[in-house]
């Protein structure tokens, strides 16, 4: 399963999310929505107005969600 974290620079929740993924040993890819207009539109199209937005297979969520990250492990 591919896990993508849509993020932006200096985002505290984004950093917490990527650190939690790393602690669980879960590989992920980061996409910066501040420099990638297509990614920004995708996040908005899903109804999110904040980052991070994590897409893991058919699941997605916004914000720092340790419960969701643990469920991926």
C-alpha positions as CSV (number, residue, x, y, z in Angstrom):
1,X,0.0,0.0,0.0
2,X,1.3,3.5,-0.9
3,X,1.0,6.1,1.8
4,X,1.2,9.7,0.8
5,X,1.4,12.6,3.2
6,X,0.3,16.0,1.8
7,X,2.1,18.6,3.7
8,X,3.5,22.1,3.8
9,X,6.7,23.6,5.3
10,X,6.8,24.4,9.0
11,X,3.6,22.4,9.7
12,X,3.8,21.0,13.3
13,X,1.1,18.4,12.7
14,X,2.8,17.3,9.5
15,X,6.1,16.7,11.3
16,X,4.3,14.8,14.1
17,X,2.6,12.6,11.5
18,X,5.8,11.8,9.6
19,X,7.7,11.0,12.8
20,X,4.9,8.7,13.9
21,X,5.0,6.9,10.6
22,X,8.8,6.5,10.9
23,X,8.5,5.2,14.5
24,X,6.0,2.5,13.2
25,X,8.4,1.7,10.3
26,X,5.8,2.7,7.7
27,X,7.2,4.0,4.4
28,X,5.6,7.1,3.0
29,X,6.0,9.8,0.4
30,X,5.6,13.5,1.1
31,X,4.0,15.9,-1.3
32,X,4.3,19.7,-0.6
33,X,0.9,21.3,-1.4
34,X,2.5,24.7,-1.3
35,X,4.5,24.0,-4.4
36,X,2.3,21.4,-6.2
37,X,-0.9,22.9,-7.5
38,X,-2.3,19.5,-8.6
39,X,-1.8,18.0,-5.1
40,X,-3.4,21.1,-3.5
41,X,-6.5,20.6,-5.8
42,X,-6.6,16.9,-4.9
43,X,-6.6,17.7,-1.1
44,X,-9.3,20.3,-1.6
45,X,-11.3,18.0,-3.8
46,X,-11.4,15.5,-0.9
47,X,-12.9,18.2,1.2
48,X,-9.9,19.0,3.4
49,X,-8.8,22.5,4.4
50,X,-5.9,21.6,6.6
51,X,-2.7,19.6,6.3
52,X,-1.4,17.0,6.8
53,X,-3.7,15.0,4.6
54,X,-2.7,11.3,4.6
55,X,-3.9,9.0,1.9
56,X,-3.3,5.3,2.6
57,X,-4.9,3.0,0.1
58,X,-8.6,3.8,0.1
59,X,-8.5,5.5,3.5
60,X,-7.7,9.2,4.1
61,X,-7.7,11.7,6.9
62,X,-6.5,15.1,7.9
63,X,-4.5,16.2,10.9
64,X,-2.3,14.2,13.3
65,X,-4.1,11.0,13.9
66,X,-1.9,8.5,15.9
67,X,-4.9,6.1,16.0
68,X,-5.1,5.9,12.2
69,X,-1.3,5.6,11.9
70,X,-1.2,2.7,14.4
71,X,-4.0,1.0,12.4
72,X,-1.7,1.0,9.4
73,X,1.1,-0.9,11.2
